[in-house]
Amino acid sequence: MPEDAESNARTTVRALLAAAGIAPPEAEIEAMSHGYPALRAAADALACDAIAAHAPVFLPTDDERITR
């Protein structure tokens, strides 16, 4: 993995762990950082055209929502 991608993965993993309030040992952070790019790619692959075809055509915003 290129150094920039590795640094970005490490930064992202640290931010996600901090947001979740989790403080694992440094060795675990490194292991998660190493696997994060593959996990992110797998998650991104879920957002494909086949799934988009089943998404709602109209998603109302707060301004467009009908209140009763």
N, C-alpha and C positions, 0 to 999 in steps of 0.2 A: 504494500500500500504506500503511495507517495506520502512524503512527510506532511504536506498540507492536509491531506485527507485524514491522516492519522491524528493530527492535531485537532482537526475539526471534530472527529469522532470522539476524541477524549473530552473536548470541551462540551459537546452535546451530552455525553453520558454523565459528566459531572453535574451539568445543569439539571438534567432529568432527576438524578438522584437527590440533588439538593431540594428541588421542588417537592419531591416525595418525602423529604425528611429522613432520607436513608444515608448512613455514613459507613459504607463497607470499607474493609482494609484496601490499601493501595493495590495489592495484587489482584483483588477482585475487580477493581475499577479498570485495571489494565486488560483483564480478560474480557470484560464487557465492552471496552473500547475496541478491542480487536474484532469482536463479533458484531458490533453495531452496524457497520456498513451493509453486511448481508441481511440483517434483520430489517433495516430501513428499505433496502431494495425489495425485499419480499412484501413489506407493507405497501410500498408504492405500487407494486405490481397488482395489488388488489383493486386499485382505482383504475380500472380498464374500461374500454368501450362497452363490453358486455354488461358490466355493472351499471354504467351510466345509462344504458338503455332502459333500465328498470327504475331509475330515479324519478321522483316527481317532476312533472313538467313545470309546475308553478310552486314556488316556495314564497309565501307571503312574508313581507317585512312587517315591522311593527306599524308603519304608517298605513299599510294595506290591510291589516288584520281587521276583521269585522268584530266589533265588540257588542255584546248583548247585555 
